[in-house]
């Protein structure tokens, strides 16, 4: 359960857990120009394990009264693969100028809105994702994106660069977008 997944947290991960419960953002950026292109230079104080984020999103503890829980994270280096496949994610997730060491897997998940803004991630696998809100990947860099057979209310991929030399960078066969692309 939550206690097992969230055991042995770093100081930064504890800050994320507190921000999550209060419905607040955790901003780890040190400078306005300090984006994910500099992630190799970031120290341990900016690293958060993907398993910790998954634990918060999947096994969400209740928010404090008057707050809406959610992961709202800026300027972090996310280590490990963020595996949310087949999960029910009942809170919003927002990542701003984060660098993901490994890909994000939302395949066959059910979720509210998920936002990536100015992030670097190897890939986003969202095949058969059911999203009741918005999927945003604005100004991101990734190798490939799969939205195969996903059902999403709204998609925003503005300014995102996909690069997968010699292969397909985006799969969108059977994608259903109910409102706007």
N, C-alpha and C positions, 0 to 999 in steps of 0.2 A: 504494500500500500504506500501511501505518501511518505510515511516515516522511513521505509526501506529505500525508496528511490531518492529521497532528499537527505539521507544520512551523510555525514562528513562534508558539509558544505564549506566552501571557501568564504572569506569575508565578503567578496563581491557577490557570490551566489546568495548569501544571507540577505544582502541589500535588495537583491531582486525579489526574494520571497516576501520581504516586508513591503516593497513597492507594489507587488502583485495584490496582496491582501487589502491595501489601501486604495487600489485603483489608480496608482500613480506610475509615472514613467521613471525609468532608471536611465540617466544620461551619463555615459562614461567618456564622452568626447572631451578632449582637453583643449581643443582649438577649432574654430570654424572650418579650417582647411584640413582637419585631421580625419580623413575618410578611410574607407576600407583598403584603398591602395597602399596605405602605410601599415597595414595590420602586422606585417612581419616585424615591425619595430615596437609593437605594443607589448607591454609587460603583463605579468600574471594578474595584475589588478584589473585588467580589462577582459580576462577570459572567463567564459561561462560554459560549463559542459552542456551539451545538447540534451543529455538525459535529465538534467535539472529542469530545463525549459519544458521538455515533454511531460515530466511529472506534474508541473504546474498546470499545463494545458489539459492533460488527460484526467488527472485526479484532482481537479480544482477544489481547493478548500474554499469555504464560503468567504465572501468579501466582508469587510467590516461594515457595520450598518451605515447606510448612506453612500456606499462606494460600489463601483462596478469593477469587479476583479478582471484582470487581463494581463497579458505580458506585453509591456510597452518598453522596448529596449533600444537604446541608441549607442553607437560607437563601441560595440562589443565584438570580440572575437569568439565565435561559437565553435567549440571544439567537439569533434565527433559528429556522427550523422544524427540529424533531427528526424527521428522515426515516429511518425504519427499515423502510419498506415492502419486502416480499419478502425481507428479510434473515433470517439465522439468528443469533439472539442467544443465545449459549451461556453467559452469565453473568447473575446477577441484577441488577436495576436498582431503586434505591430513591431517591425524591425526597421530601424532607420540607420543607414550608413554602417551596417554590421558586415563582418566578414565571416563567412561560414567555411570551415576547413573541409567539410564534406557536404553532400547534398541534403536536400529536404525531401522527405517522402510523405505525401498526403494522400497516397493512392487509397481509394475506396473509403476515405474518411468522411465524416460528416462534421461540418464546422460552420461557424459564424464567419465574419469577415477576417481575412488574413491579408496583411499588408507588408510588402518589402519595398523600401524606398532607398535608392542609392546603395544597395547592397551588392556584395560579390558573393556568389554561390556557384559551386560546380554545376549543379542541376536542381531543378524542381520537378519532381515526379508527382503529378496530381491526376493521374488517370482514374476515372470513375469517382472523382471527388464530388460530393454533394455539398454545395456552399450556399447558404441562405442569404448571404450578403455579397460583399465585394472582394474579388481577388485582385490585389494591386501588386504590380512589379514595375514601379516607375524608376527609370534611370538606373536600372540594375545591369550587372554583367554576369552572364552565366553561359555555360557551354550548351546546355539544352534544356528544353521545357516540354513536358508532356501534359496535355489536357485531354487526352484521349477519352472520349465518352463521359466527360465531366458534365455536371449540370450546375451552373453558376448563375446567380442573379445578374452580376455585372463584372466585367473584366476590364482592367486598365493596364496595358503593357507599354504605355508611352515612354519613349526614351530608353527602352531596354535593348541591350545588345546581346544577341545570341550567336555563339560561335562554336561550330562543330565541324571543322574542316573535313570534307569528303563524306559527310553523312547528314542526316536530317537533324536540324537544330530545333524544330518545333513540330510536335504531333498534336493535331487538333481534330482528327477524324471523329465524327459523331458528337462533337462538343455542342452542348445546348447552352446558349446565353439568353436568359429570359428578358433582360432589359437592354443594356448597352455594352458595346465593345469599344 
